[in-house]
Amino acid sequence: MHILFGGTFDPVHDGHLAMIDGLINAFPDALVHVIPNRHPPHRMTEASSEHRLAMLETVLGKYSKVILDQVELDLQGPSYSVKTLEFFRSIHGEKEPLVLGLGADAAEGFGEWHQPQQVLELAHVCVLDRAGQTAQLPNVMGALIETGDLGMLAQFPSGYLVRLKTPIFSVSSTEVRKRIREGNPELLVPEKIKHYISQHSLYRTH
Ligand code: ATP
């Protein structure tokens, strides 16, 4: 089983790491692919792909079941999950269970994604609720079978929906960038990331 957890990670923060921990604990036999977007369709990132990748590398090395996956940085054009999932299917075959890990806000906006229906044909969905919220899922996800039995996901390639509760981390990359601009030292990122950001003077001027 392969779990895909994509994002801009601009920068990676404590909330992302809590999600990754949640996915590893819920699916101990799976590989979790952390996939930084190359060029988000909805917005520009503020740090280069190289910096975002380097920051992820500094914090993900300790996880044996996590792969920092450059697939979207290597593919041409904007990053779309449907393209990434088709790529995973071509590598792992029709029968392999694939799971798209989504934070609550990403799950709520999923209906606006590129070809959402095709995405759901390619993978299960695991929604990780953020800061005590319960995500209101878009209608398109009504086609999925919701289950509390995580084991079902290992038996089928796609088609199921599960929700996980992760510890509450009220943080976003937007908030981290804002705090840097304001000179607030409480960044809600690991020490190594704080150090990297200051060493490379990131996020000071946007
Ligand atoms: P930004 O503030 O720049 O929009 P972000 O903090 O939401 O960024 P992304 O890289 O866009 O981070 O998100 C990657 C994934 O992590 C998304 O699925 C998002 O919902 C989820 N996520 C981000 N922050 C948290 C958090 N604090 N708790 C749980 N999930 C989160």
Boltz pocket constraint, residues with backbone or C-beta under 6 A from the ligand:
constraints:
  - pocket:
      binder: B
      contacts: [[A, 6], [A, 7], [A, 8], [A, 9], [A, 10], [A, 11], [A, 14], [A, 15], [A, 16], [A, 19], [A, 101], [A, 102], [A, 103], [A, 104], [A, 105], [A, 106], [A, 107], [A, 128], [A, 129], [A, 130], [A, 131], [A, 166], [A, 167], [A, 169], [A, 170], [A, 171], [A, 172], [A, 173], [A, 174], [A, 175]]
      max_distance: 6.0
